[in-house]
C-alpha cells in the first residue's frame, strides 16, 4: 500500500463511541486513526472492536479516572516510539509511532480551563507550558518526515472561530495562545494542512459545543483539531485532501468534535 488515509478524532470516550468509530471506518476506510480523549486505561481499550474494524495495530497511552488518553489504530504495522516530555503533569496526552520512515505524533493539548490568566488559573498556565515545550522540542528538527495531529485546543486563525472579536478573551482563541501555537509552527517549519489551499476568509471549524441546542443551526464552531506536516512530510501530502467530516458531529451520541483527515502517498518516502 502506498496511499494512506490518516484521520484525527477527539472521540470523547472510545468505549462509549466505539460504534461511531466502526460506522466511520465502514464509510471512510481510513488506514490510521489517531484518537484523543479516549478516557480509559490501556487494558480497558476496546481492542477487539478495533481488530474487527480492520485496525488491529495499536499504540495506546491511557489513564485512569476517565481523563485524557490517546491512541493510534492502524491497518498497517506501526512501531511505537519515544515521545517528548510535553506535559508537566504527566497526563496521557501524546503517543507517537513510525510507519516506515513517517513519524506520527498524536497530541491532546490541555484545554486550559475558563480563565485566560496564567497567574490566576493553573490549567491555563499548564496549557502555555505545554505549547512552550512543543516549540522547544520541535524546533530541534527531525531526520524523518513528521506529521503532528490531534486536538490542540487552540483555534489560531481569525476564521477558525465563529466570531473573532467576541472570542478574543475566550480560552482557545486568546492572542497569547494563538501566538504561542504559531511559534510552534514556525519553530518546526510546519505546514498547517487545514489552511492549505483555501481562502483566508473561509470559516473552518472542527468543534461545536454540546451546550448548543442546535449546534448545526447556530454553527458557533471552532477549529481545535489540526494536522501539521514538516517539509519532508509535506511532500507526501495529497494536495487539497484535508477534510472535516462534518456529518460525524451529528448522529448517535456524537463527540463534540468532527473527525478530520488527510491523504498521504508513502511511495514517495
C-alpha positions as CSV (number, residue, x, y, z in Angstrom):
1,X,0.0,0.0,0.0
2,X,1.3,3.4,-0.9
3,X,-1.7,5.7,-0.4
4,X,-2.6,6.3,3.2
5,X,-5.7,7.9,4.6
6,X,-4.9,9.4,8.0
7,X,-7.6,10.5,10.5
8,X,-7.6,12.5,13.7
9,X,-10.6,12.5,16.0
10,X,-11.2,13.6,19.6
11,X,-13.6,10.8,20.4
12,X,-14.6,11.8,23.9
13,X,-14.7,8.2,25.3
14,X,-13.6,5.5,23.0
15,X,-15.6,2.8,24.9
16,X,-18.8,4.8,24.6
17,X,-18.3,5.7,21.0
18,X,-16.7,2.6,19.5
19,X,-19.9,2.1,17.4
20,X,-19.4,5.6,16.0
21,X,-15.8,4.7,15.0
22,X,-17.0,1.4,13.5
23,X,-19.5,3.2,11.3
24,X,-17.0,5.8,10.3
25,X,-14.4,3.2,9.3
26,X,-17.0,1.4,7.3
27,X,-17.9,4.6,5.5
28,X,-14.5,6.2,5.1
29,X,-12.0,3.3,5.1
30,X,-9.1,5.1,6.9
31,X,-5.8,3.4,7.2
32,X,-4.8,5.1,10.5
33,X,-7.0,6.8,13.1
34,X,-5.4,8.9,15.8
35,X,-7.8,9.3,18.8
36,X,-7.7,11.8,21.6
37,X,-9.6,11.8,24.9
38,X,-10.1,8.0,24.9
39,X,-10.8,8.2,28.7
40,X,-9.7,4.6,29.6
41,X,-6.8,2.7,30.8
42,X,-4.9,0.6,28.2
43,X,-6.4,-2.6,29.4
44,X,-9.9,-1.1,29.0
45,X,-9.4,-0.1,25.4
46,X,-11.8,-2.0,23.0
47,X,-9.1,-3.8,21.2
48,X,-11.4,-6.5,19.8
49,X,-13.7,-3.9,18.2
50,X,-10.8,-2.3,16.5
51,X,-9.4,-5.6,15.3
52,X,-12.9,-6.3,13.8
53,X,-12.8,-2.9,12.1
54,X,-9.5,-3.9,10.4
55,X,-7.4,-1.7,12.6
56,X,-5.5,-4.3,14.7
57,X,-2.2,-2.5,15.2
58,X,-2.4,-0.3,18.3
59,X,-0.3,2.2,20.2
60,X,-2.0,3.2,23.4
61,X,-1.4,5.6,26.2
62,X,-4.4,5.6,28.6
63,X,-5.1,7.0,32.0
64,X,-7.5,6.1,34.8
65,X,-10.2,8.3,36.2
66,X,-11.9,8.9,32.9
67,X,-9.5,11.5,31.9
68,X,-7.3,12.3,28.8
69,X,-5.8,9.3,26.9
70,X,-4.5,9.0,23.3
71,X,-4.4,6.1,20.9
72,X,-3.4,5.2,17.4
73,X,-5.1,2.4,15.5
74,X,-3.8,1.2,12.2
75,X,-4.3,-1.3,9.3
76,X,-0.6,-1.2,8.8
77,X,2.1,-2.4,11.2
78,X,3.3,0.5,13.4
79,X,6.3,1.0,15.7
80,X,5.6,2.8,18.9
81,X,8.3,5.3,19.6
82,X,9.5,7.5,22.4
83,X,7.7,10.8,22.9
84,X,8.9,14.2,24.0
85,X,8.1,15.3,27.6
86,X,5.5,17.9,26.8
87,X,3.1,17.5,29.7
88,X,4.5,18.7,33.1
89,X,1.6,17.0,34.9
90,X,2.4,13.6,33.5
91,X,-1.0,13.2,31.8
92,X,-1.6,10.7,28.9
93,X,-1.5,13.4,26.2
94,X,0.9,12.2,23.5
95,X,1.6,8.9,21.7
96,X,3.8,8.5,18.7
97,X,4.5,5.9,16.1
98,X,6.6,5.3,13.0
99,X,5.1,3.9,9.8
100,X,8.0,3.1,7.6
101,X,10.0,6.4,7.7
102,X,7.0,8.5,8.5
103,X,6.6,9.7,12.1
104,X,3.1,10.5,13.6
105,X,2.7,12.4,16.8
106,X,-0.8,12.3,18.2
107,X,-1.4,15.1,20.7
108,X,-4.2,16.1,23.1
109,X,-3.2,19.5,24.3
110,X,-4.7,20.8,27.6
111,X,-7.9,22.8,27.2
112,X,-6.8,25.4,29.7
113,X,-9.9,26.0,31.8
114,X,-12.1,29.0,31.6
115,X,-9.9,31.9,32.8
116,X,-7.2,33.1,30.3
117,X,-4.8,34.2,33.0
118,X,-1.8,32.0,33.9
119,X,-1.4,33.6,37.3
120,X,-5.0,33.0,38.3
121,X,-5.6,29.7,36.5
122,X,-3.1,26.9,36.8
123,X,-4.8,25.0,34.0
124,X,-4.1,27.9,31.6
125,X,-0.5,28.1,32.8
126,X,-0.2,24.3,32.1
127,X,-1.5,24.8,28.6
128,X,1.0,27.6,27.8
129,X,3.8,25.5,29.3
130,X,2.8,22.6,27.1
131,X,2.9,24.8,24.0
132,X,6.3,26.2,25.0
133,X,7.7,22.7,25.3
134,X,6.3,21.9,21.9
135,X,8.2,24.8,20.4
136,X,11.4,23.9,22.1
137,X,11.2,20.2,21.1
138,X,10.0,20.6,17.5
139,X,12.4,23.5,16.9
140,X,15.2,21.0,17.1
141,X,14.1,19.3,13.9
142,X,13.9,15.7,12.9
143,X,15.5,13.3,10.4
144,X,12.2,11.9,9.5
145,X,9.0,13.1,7.7
146,X,6.8,14.2,10.6
147,X,3.1,14.7,11.0
148,X,1.7,16.2,14.2
149,X,-2.0,15.9,14.6
150,X,-4.7,15.9,17.2
151,X,-6.8,18.1,19.4
152,X,-4.6,21.1,20.0
153,X,-7.4,23.1,21.7
154,X,-6.4,26.3,20.0
155,X,-8.2,28.0,17.1
156,X,-5.4,30.1,15.7
157,X,-6.8,31.8,12.7
158,X,-9.5,34.6,12.9
159,X,-11.8,32.5,10.8
160,X,-11.2,29.4,12.9
161,X,-13.9,30.7,15.2
162,X,-17.4,31.9,14.7
163,X,-16.6,35.4,15.9
164,X,-13.0,36.6,16.1
165,X,-14.0,39.8,18.0
166,X,-16.2,38.0,20.6
167,X,-13.7,35.2,21.1
168,X,-10.5,37.2,21.7
169,X,-11.0,36.8,25.5
170,X,-12.2,33.2,25.4
171,X,-9.7,30.4,26.1
172,X,-8.7,28.7,22.8
173,X,-8.6,32.0,20.8
174,X,-6.8,34.5,23.0
175,X,-3.8,36.2,21.5
176,X,-1.4,34.6,23.9
177,X,-2.5,31.1,22.8
178,X,-2.7,31.8,19.1
179,X,0.7,33.5,19.1
180,X,2.3,30.7,21.1
181,X,0.9,28.0,18.8
182,X,2.1,30.0,15.8
183,X,5.5,29.9,17.4
184,X,5.4,26.1,17.3
185,X,4.5,26.1,13.6
186,X,7.4,28.5,12.9
187,X,9.9,26.6,15.1
188,X,9.2,23.3,13.5
189,X,8.7,24.8,10.0
190,X,5.4,23.0,9.9
191,X,2.6,23.4,7.3
192,X,-1.0,23.7,8.8
193,X,-2.8,21.4,6.4
194,X,-6.3,22.7,7.3
195,X,-5.4,26.1,6.0
196,X,-3.6,25.0,2.9
197,X,-5.2,25.8,-0.4
198,X,-8.3,27.7,1.0
199,X,-9.1,31.3,1.2
200,X,-8.2,33.1,4.5
201,X,-11.8,34.4,4.6
202,X,-13.3,30.9,4.7
203,X,-14.7,29.8,8.1
204,X,-13.4,26.4,9.2
205,X,-14.5,24.5,12.3
206,X,-14.0,21.1,13.8
207,X,-15.7,21.5,17.2
208,X,-19.2,22.6,18.3
209,X,-20.3,22.8,21.9
210,X,-22.7,20.4,23.5
211,X,-24.3,23.4,25.2
212,X,-26.0,24.5,22.0
213,X,-29.5,23.1,21.5
214,X,-28.9,23.0,17.7
215,X,-25.2,23.1,17.0
216,X,-25.6,23.0,13.3
217,X,-28.1,25.8,13.1
218,X,-26.2,28.1,15.4
219,X,-22.8,27.0,13.9
220,X,-20.8,28.6,16.6
221,X,-17.8,26.4,16.0
222,X,-14.0,26.5,16.5
223,X,-11.2,24.8,14.7
224,X,-9.4,23.0,17.5
225,X,-8.3,19.9,15.7
226,X,-5.2,20.1,13.4
227,X,-2.9,18.2,11.1
228,X,0.6,19.6,10.5
229,X,3.4,18.4,8.3
230,X,7.1,19.2,8.3
231,X,8.7,19.9,4.9
232,X,9.6,16.2,4.3
233,X,6.1,15.1,5.2
234,X,4.6,17.9,3.1
235,X,6.0,16.3,0.0
236,X,3.9,13.2,0.8
237,X,0.6,15.0,1.3
238,X,-2.0,14.8,-1.5
239,X,-2.9,18.4,-2.3
240,X,-6.2,19.7,-1.1
241,X,-7.0,16.3,0.6
242,X,-7.6,17.8,4.1
243,X,-11.2,17.2,5.1
244,X,-13.5,17.9,8.0
245,X,-16.0,15.1,8.2
246,X,-18.9,17.3,9.4
247,X,-21.6,14.6,9.4
248,X,-20.0,12.7,12.2
249,X,-20.5,15.6,14.6
250,X,-24.2,14.5,14.4
251,X,-25.9,11.2,14.7
252,X,-26.0,8.8,17.7
253,X,-24.3,10.2,20.8
254,X,-21.7,12.1,18.9
255,X,-18.4,13.6,20.1
256,X,-18.4,17.3,20.1
257,X,-15.5,17.1,17.6
258,X,-15.8,16.1,14.0
259,X,-13.0,13.8,12.6
260,X,-10.5,15.3,10.2
261,X,-8.4,13.5,7.6
262,X,-5.7,13.9,5.0
263,X,-4.2,11.6,2.4
264,X,-0.5,10.8,2.0
265,X,1.5,8.9,-0.6
266,X,4.1,6.8,1.2
267,X,5.7,5.6,-2.0
268,X,7.5,9.0,-2.0
269,X,9.3,8.3,1.3
